[in-house]
């Protein structure tokens, strides 16, 4: 992500009250951002999405194993029928 895009996203998050911007004077001027209480609340959503993603991945692996073993069984039966 480029500097302009990052700056635009941070300004948007600040406008929505999700991050707080702090400027420290002096050479060089330093700008820091921190999550607000509202922004930290997203952590719950983030963790829930992570758990859902893990379950989705596990379900996909289970289906893939079932599909693979089914294909292998079909191939085995086909070769036995020849």
KOLKOL-962282 format. One record per atom (N, C-alpha, C, O): residue number from 1; residue in three letters; z, x, y. Coordinates in steps of 0.02 Angstrom, whole numbers, plus 50000, padded with zeros to 5 digits. Example, Ala and Ser with C-alpha at 12.3 -4.5 7.8 and 13.67 -1.06 7.14 Angstrom:
{site 1 'ala' {50390 50660 49716}}
{site 1 'ala' {50390 50615 49775}}
{site 1 'ala' {50390 50660 49835}}
{site 1 'ala' {50423 50712 49834}}
{site 2 'ser' {50354 50642 49888}}
{site 2 'ser' {50357 50684 49947}}
{site 2 'ser' {50394 50645 50002}}
{site 2 'ser' {50402 50670 50057}}
END
This chain:
{site 1 'unk' {50000 50043 49942}}
{site 1 'unk' {50000 50000 50000}}
{site 1 'unk' {50000 50045 50062}}
{site 1 'unk' {50038 50094 50065}}
{site 2 'unk' {49958 50029 50108}}
{site 2 'unk' {49954 50069 50169}}
{site 2 'unk' {50010 50053 50217}}
{site 2 'unk' {50046 50004 50210}}
{site 3 'unk' {50018 50096 50268}}
{site 3 'unk' {50071 50088 50317}}
{site 3 'unk' {50066 50022 50354}}
{site 3 'unk' {50116 49988 50366}}
{site 4 'unk' {50005 50003 50373}}
{site 4 'unk' {49997 49940 50410}}
{site 4 'unk' {50017 49880 50368}}
{site 4 'unk' {50050 49834 50392}}
{site 5 'unk' {49997 49880 50304}}
{site 5 'unk' {50013 49824 50260}}
{site 5 'unk' {50089 49821 50249}}
{site 5 'unk' {50119 49768 50251}}
{site 6 'unk' {50120 49879 50238}}
{site 6 'unk' {50193 49881 50228}}
{site 6 'unk' {50228 49855 50290}}
{site 6 'unk' {50275 49815 50285}}
{site 7 'unk' {50207 49877 50349}}
{site 7 'unk' {50237 49855 50411}}
{site 7 'unk' {50230 49780 50420}}
{site 7 'unk' {50278 49746 50440}}
{site 8 'unk' {50171 49753 50404}}
{site 8 'unk' {50160 49681 50410}}
{site 8 'unk' {50205 49642 50363}}
{site 8 'unk' {50234 49591 50381}}
{site 9 'unk' {50212 49666 50301}}
{site 9 'unk' {50254 49631 50252}}
{site 9 'unk' {50328 49634 50272}}
{site 9 'unk' {50364 49584 50265}}
{site 10 'unk' {50350 49692 50297}}
{site 10 'unk' {50420 49697 50319}}
{site 10 'unk' {50434 49651 50378}}
{site 10 'unk' {50487 49621 50381}}
{site 11 'unk' {50387 49646 50425}}
{site 11 'unk' {50395 49601 50482}}
{site 11 'unk' {50399 49529 50458}}
{site 11 'unk' {50438 49489 50484}}
{site 12 'unk' {50358 49512 50409}}
{site 12 'unk' {50358 49444 50382}}
{site 12 'unk' {50425 49429 50348}}
{site 12 'unk' {50453 49375 50357}}
{site 13 'unk' {50449 49477 50309}}
{site 13 'unk' {50513 49467 50274}}
{site 13 'unk' {50571 49462 50324}}
{site 13 'unk' {50618 49424 50314}}
{site 14 'unk' {50566 49502 50378}}
{site 14 'unk' {50617 49499 50430}}
{site 14 'unk' {50615 49430 50465}}
{site 14 'unk' {50668 49401 50478}}
{site 15 'unk' {50556 49406 50480}}
{site 15 'unk' {50549 49340 50513}}
{site 15 'unk' {50576 49284 50469}}
{site 15 'unk' {50602 49234 50495}}
{site 16 'unk' {50572 49292 50404}}
{site 16 'unk' {50597 49240 50358}}
{site 16 'unk' {50671 49249 50343}}
{site 16 'unk' {50701 49208 50308}}
{site 17 'unk' {50702 49302 50371}}
{site 17 'unk' {50773 49312 50362}}
{site 17 'unk' {50792 49345 50296}}
{site 17 'unk' {50850 49342 50275}}
{site 18 'unk' {50743 49376 50263}}
{site 18 'unk' {50757 49407 50198}}
{site 18 'unk' {50778 49480 50204}}
{site 18 'unk' {50814 49506 50161}}
{site 19 'unk' {50756 49514 50258}}
{site 19 'unk' {50777 49583 50270}}
{site 19 'unk' {50799 49590 50342}}
{site 19 'unk' {50778 49552 50386}}
{site 20 'unk' {50844 49638 50353}}
{site 20 'unk' {50867 49654 50420}}
{site 20 'unk' {50841 49723 50438}}
{site 20 'unk' {50843 49769 50397}}
{site 21 'unk' {50818 49730 50500}}
{site 21 'unk' {50789 49793 50524}}
{site 21 'unk' {50840 49826 50570}}
{site 21 'unk' {50869 49793 50613}}
{site 22 'unk' {50850 49891 50561}}
{site 22 'unk' {50896 49928 50603}}
{site 22 'unk' {50861 49991 50628}}
{site 22 'unk' {50831 50028 50588}}
{site 23 'unk' {50864 50002 50693}}
{site 23 'unk' {50832 50060 50724}}
{site 23 'unk' {50886 50108 50746}}
{site 23 'unk' {50932 50089 50783}}
{site 24 'unk' {50882 50171 50724}}
{site 24 'unk' {50928 50224 50745}}
{site 24 'unk' {50893 50267 50796}}
{site 24 'unk' {50840 50296 50782}}
{site 25 'unk' {50922 50272 50855}}
{site 25 'unk' {50891 50310 50910}}
{site 25 'unk' {50895 50384 50897}}
{site 25 'unk' {50933 50408 50855}}
{site 26 'unk' {50855 50420 50935}}
{site 26 'unk' {50856 50493 50932}}
{site 26 'unk' {50795 50520 50899}}
{site 26 'unk' {50761 50487 50860}}
{site 27 'unk' {50780 50581 50917}}
{site 27 'unk' {50722 50611 50885}}
{site 27 'unk' {50739 50634 50815}}
{site 27 'unk' {50788 50671 50806}}
{site 28 'unk' {50705 50614 50766}}
{site 28 'unk' {50655 50560 50768}}
{site 28 'unk' {50689 50492 50763}}
{site 28 'unk' {50744 50485 50736}}
{site 29 'unk' {50656 50442 50791}}
{site 29 'unk' {50681 50373 50785}}
{site 29 'unk' {50675 50353 50712}}
{site 29 'unk' {50623 50364 50680}}
{site 30 'unk' {50728 50325 50685}}
{site 30 'unk' {50727 50304 50615}}
{site 30 'unk' {50735 50228 50611}}
{site 30 'unk' {50776 50198 50646}}
{site 31 'unk' {50697 50199 50567}}
{site 31 'unk' {50701 50127 50556}}
{site 31 'unk' {50719 50117 50483}}
{site 31 'unk' {50688 50145 50438}}
{site 32 'unk' {50770 50075 50472}}
{site 32 'unk' {50789 50061 50403}}
{site 32 'unk' {50791 49985 50394}}
{site 32 'unk' {50801 49947 50441}}
{site 33 'unk' {50782 49964 50333}}
{site 33 'unk' {50782 49894 50316}}
{site 33 'unk' {50832 49884 50259}}
{site 33 'unk' {50840 49926 50215}}
{site 34 'unk' {50865 49827 50261}}
{site 34 'unk' {50912 49809 50208}}
{site 34 'unk' {50905 49735 50194}}
{site 34 'unk' {50888 49695 50238}}
{site 35 'unk' {50918 49717 50132}}
{site 35 'unk' {50915 49646 50114}}
{site 35 'unk' {50973 49609 50147}}
{site 35 'unk' {51029 49634 50151}}
{site 36 'unk' {50959 49549 50172}}
{site 36 'unk' {51011 49505 50198}}
{site 36 'unk' {51042 49468 50138}}
{site 36 'unk' {51020 49476 50082}}
{site 37 'unk' {51093 49429 50152}}
{site 37 'unk' {51123 49389 50099}}
{site 37 'unk' {51071 49343 50067}}
{site 37 'unk' {51069 49335 50006}}
{site 38 'unk' {51029 49314 50109}}
{site 38 'unk' {50975 49271 50084}}
{site 38 'unk' {50927 49311 50040}}
{site 38 'unk' {50906 49287 49987}}
{site 39 'unk' {50910 49371 50061}}
{site 39 'unk' {50865 49414 50022}}
{site 39 'unk' {50896 49435 49956}}
{site 39 'unk' {50861 49438 49905}}
{site 40 'unk' {50961 49449 49957}}
{site 40 'unk' {50995 49468 49895}}
{site 40 'unk' {50996 49410 49845}}
{site 40 'unk' {50999 49420 49785}}
{site 41 'unk' {50995 49350 49871}}
{site 41 'unk' {50993 49291 49828}}
{site 41 'unk' {50932 49289 49783}}
{site 41 'unk' {50934 49258 49730}}
{site 42 'unk' {50878 49322 49804}}
{site 42 'unk' {50818 49325 49763}}
{site 42 'unk' {50831 49363 49698}}
{site 42 'unk' {50793 49354 49650}}
{site 43 'unk' {50882 49405 49696}}
{site 43 'unk' {50898 49443 49636}}
{site 43 'unk' {50907 49398 49575}}
{site 43 'unk' {50888 49415 49520}}
{site 44 'unk' {50937 49340 49587}}
{site 44 'unk' {50947 49292 49532}}
{site 44 'unk' {50879 49268 49504}}
{site 44 'unk' {50870 49263 49444}}
{site 45 'unk' {50834 49254 49549}}
{site 45 'unk' {50767 49231 49529}}
{site 45 'unk' {50731 49288 49492}}
{site 45 'unk' {50701 49277 49440}}
{site 46 'unk' {50735 49348 49519}}
{site 46 'unk' {50704 49407 49490}}
{site 46 'unk' {50729 49419 49418}}
{site 46 'unk' {50689 49431 49373}}
{site 47 'unk' {50794 49416 49409}}
{site 47 'unk' {50822 49427 49342}}
{site 47 'unk' {50801 49371 49294}}
{site 47 'unk' {50785 49384 49236}}
{site 48 'unk' {50799 49309 49318}}
{site 48 'unk' {50777 49253 49276}}
{site 48 'unk' {50704 49262 49256}}
{site 48 'unk' {50686 49248 49199}}
{site 49 'unk' {50663 49284 49302}}
{site 49 'unk' {50592 49296 49286}}
{site 49 'unk' {50586 49353 49235}}
{site 49 'unk' {50543 49350 49191}}
{site 50 'unk' {50628 49403 49241}}
{site 50 'unk' {50627 49459 49193}}
{site 50 'unk' {50645 49435 49123}}
{site 50 'unk' {50612 49454 49074}}
{site 51 'unk' {50697 49393 49118}}
{site 51 'unk' {50716 49366 49052}}
{site 51 'unk' {50660 49324 49024}}
{site 51 'unk' {50645 49328 48964}}
{site 52 'unk' {50628 49283 49066}}
{site 52 'unk' {50573 49241 49043}}
{site 52 'unk' {50515 49285 49019}}
{site 52 'unk' {50484 49271 48968}}
{site 53 'unk' {50500 49338 49056}}
{site 53 'unk' {50447 49384 49036}}
{site 53 'unk' {50461 49417 48970}}
{site 53 'unk' {50415 49426 48929}}
{site 54 'unk' {50523 49436 48958}}
{site 54 'unk' {50541 49467 48894}}
{site 54 'unk' {50531 49417 48837}}
{site 54 'unk' {50506 49435 48784}}
{site 55 'unk' {50552 49354 48847}}
{site 55 'unk' {50542 49303 48795}}
{site 55 'unk' {50468 49291 48783}}
{site 55 'unk' {50447 49281 48726}}
{site 56 'unk' {50429 49290 48837}}
{site 56 'unk' {50357 49279 48831}}
{site 56 'unk' {50325 49336 48791}}
{site 56 'unk' {50283 49324 48748}}
{site 57 'unk' {50345 49398 48806}}
{site 57 'unk' {50317 49455 48771}}
{site 57 'unk' {50337 49454 48697}}
{site 57 'unk' {50296 49468 48654}}
{site 58 'unk' {50399 49436 48683}}
{site 58 'unk' {50422 49432 48614}}
{site 58 'unk' {50384 49378 48576}}
{site 58 'unk' {50366 49387 48518}}
{site 59 'unk' {50373 49321 48608}}
{site 59 'unk' {50336 49266 48576}}
{site 59 'unk' {50264 49288 48563}}
{site 59 'unk' {50236 49271 48511}}
{site 60 'unk' {50235 49325 48609}}
{site 60 'unk' {50166 49349 48600}}
{site 60 'unk' {50161 49397 48542}}
{site 60 'unk' {50113 49395 48504}}
{site 61 'unk' {50211 49441 48535}}
{site 61 'unk' {50211 49488 48479}}
{site 61 'unk' {50218 49451 48413}}
{site 61 'unk' {50186 49469 48363}}
{site 62 'unk' {50260 49399 48412}}
{site 62 'unk' {50269 49360 48351}}
{site 62 'unk' {50205 49325 48332}}
{site 62 'unk' {50185 49325 48274}}
{site 63 'unk' {50171 49296 48382}}
{site 63 'unk' {50107 49262 48368}}
{site 63 'unk' {50054 49312 48345}}
{site 63 'unk' {50014 49297 48301}}
{site 64 'unk' {50054 49372 48376}}
{site 64 'unk' {50005 49423 48357}}
{site 64 'unk' {50017 49445 48285}}
{site 64 'unk' {49969 49453 48247}}
{site 65 'unk' {50080 49455 48266}}
{site 65 'unk' {50096 49475 48197}}
{site 65 'unk' {50073 49420 48149}}
{site 65 'unk' {50044 49435 48097}}
{site 66 'unk' {50087 49357 48166}}
{site 66 'unk' {50068 49302 48122}}
{site 66 'unk' {49991 49298 48116}}
{site 66 'unk' {49965 49287 48061}}
{site 67 'unk' {49957 49307 48172}}
{site 67 'unk' {49884 49304 48171}}
{site 67 'unk' {49856 49362 48130}}
{site 67 'unk' {49809 49353 48091}}
{site 68 'unk' {49883 49422 48139}}
{site 68 'unk' {49860 49481 48103}}
{site 68 'unk' {49871 49474 48029}}
{site 68 'unk' {49826 49489 47989}}
{site 69 'unk' {49931 49451 48009}}
{site 69 'unk' {49944 49443 47938}}
{site 69 'unk' {49901 49387 47908}}
{site 69 'unk' {49881 49391 47850}}
{site 70 'unk' {49887 49336 47947}}
{site 70 'unk' {49844 49282 47924}}
{site 70 'unk' {49773 49309 47914}}
{site 70 'unk' {49741 49293 47864}}
{site 71 'unk' {49748 49349 47961}}
{site 71 'unk' {49682 49378 47954}}
{site 71 'unk' {49679 49425 47894}}
{site 71 'unk' {49630 49424 47856}}
{site 72 'unk' {49731 49466 47886}}
{site 72 'unk' {49733 49511 47829}}
{site 72 'unk' {49734 49473 47764}}
{site 72 'unk' {49702 49493 47715}}
{site 73 'unk' {49771 49417 47762}}
{site 73 'unk' {49773 49376 47702}}
{site 73 'unk' {49706 49344 47688}}
{site 73 'unk' {49686 49340 47630}}
{site 74 'unk' {49671 49322 47740}}
{site 74 'unk' {49605 49292 47732}}
{site 74 'unk' {49556 49344 47706}}
{site 74 'unk' {49515 49329 47662}}
{site 75 'unk' {49560 49405 47732}}
{site 75 'unk' {49514 49458 47710}}
{site 75 'unk' {49529 49476 47637}}
{site 75 'unk' {49483 49488 47599}}
{site 76 'unk' {49591 49477 47619}}
{site 76 'unk' {49611 49494 47551}}
{site 76 'unk' {49586 49440 47503}}
{site 76 'unk' {49559 49455 47449}}
{site 77 'unk' {49594 49376 47522}}
{site 77 'unk' {49570 49322 47479}}
{site 77 'unk' {49494 49323 47473}}
{site 77 'unk' {49467 49310 47420}}
{site 78 'unk' {49460 49338 47528}}
{site 78 'unk' {49388 49340 47527}}
{site 78 'unk' {49363 49395 47481}}
{site 78 'unk' {49315 49385 47444}}
{site 79 'unk' {49396 49453 47482}}
{site 79 'unk' {49374 49507 47437}}
{site 79 'unk' {49390 49492 47364}}
{site 79 'unk' {49355 49515 47319}}
{site 80 'unk' {49443 49453 47352}}
{site 80 'unk' {49459 49434 47284}}
{site 80 'unk' {49411 49382 47257}}
{site 80 'unk' {49400 49380 47196}}
{site 81 'unk' {49381 49342 47299}}
{site 81 'unk' {49335 49289 47279}}
{site 81 'unk' {49265 49316 47265}}
{site 81 'unk' {49223 49280 47239}}
{site 82 'unk' {49253 49379 47282}}
{site 82 'unk' {49186 49407 47272}}
{site 82 'unk' {49173 49424 47202}}
{site 82 'unk' {49119 49448 47185}}
END
